[in-house]
Amino acid sequence: MRPETPADHISEAERLLRTAAQYPEDHEPLLLQAAAHLELGGDRDRAATLYDDLLADPGTEHPHLVKALSAANLWEYGHEAEARALIEGVRVAAPQEAAPWEIAAETLEAHDELEAAHDLFSTALRLLIAPGEEVPYATQSLLTGRHRVRRLMGVGHDAWDELADTLHTAAVPLDELHDPKRLWSLGSSDPGELRAEITRLRAELGTYRTALSRPFPVAVLHWPAAEFRELLTAYPRLGSEYASHPDHLARLETALRDLQAAGTPNLGIVRGTVPSYEAFAASESASPADPDLLPQYATTLAARGRAVPWPPAKSAECWCGSGESYRGCHGGRV
């Protein structure tokens, strides 16, 4: 049942914590969900402890996201200085993912730090968007957030605002959705103004519902080199699926490009490990040597929030782990 009351949120958090203890390989996304429910249930101090535990864990995969979420939580219950320090840490680290930037900027915006929020949105966009390149879906929210902040600041449109307008698909334009005067219209006694505002709110809600209802990414399974060798050593039958590691990487990129060309949205990559794969096979009462298990494993990893959006920005590090930019690695290949 969907949590509705603070007590429901606390109960859901407890359930997620038990699940995280049962499945340690998935503890990070489960702890983040538990922390979110604790915040909604009013137990911000305990949520902060979960964030701190994740930040202290050297195995945390998304430390910048955890920092941003922790900052948002801390500021809400009076720890502004700590929150600012975490946000500055995100800025200095300059992560290549959009989510930490968005959460940090929205935290500043929520506390009327509009100029600082605008600067953070802009810094992120300069880092993540290259001129003339397609804007990744995850990065579009940064354009929308910056547009909203600029409307609140009362400044005119620039090229990024125009790009945000172009990418916006809802019936109500961004200028209307982000109009500061909307707050006044909610208190109006004019039925016409109220009806117009209800229409705008419905359009905005529809946009959020669309984003929230997006299916899990169509995820392609990536085996890093060491895991690839271990996998084929343990299960040589899988050699029928994987001729060599370079061939595996090339086929992965080709498959994703073909899916993109066919109009498939929300593409992603999940990284496999042999222990995780073996555990999944055991949970399915199947043999890890069965090639038919591989796509099921990829889908399960994606459903657990382990997918990384594809394609990355051309200047971002390539998904394959080479350390090169995507443009200089698989992004530059046909």
Disulfide bonds with the S-S distance in Angstrom:
none
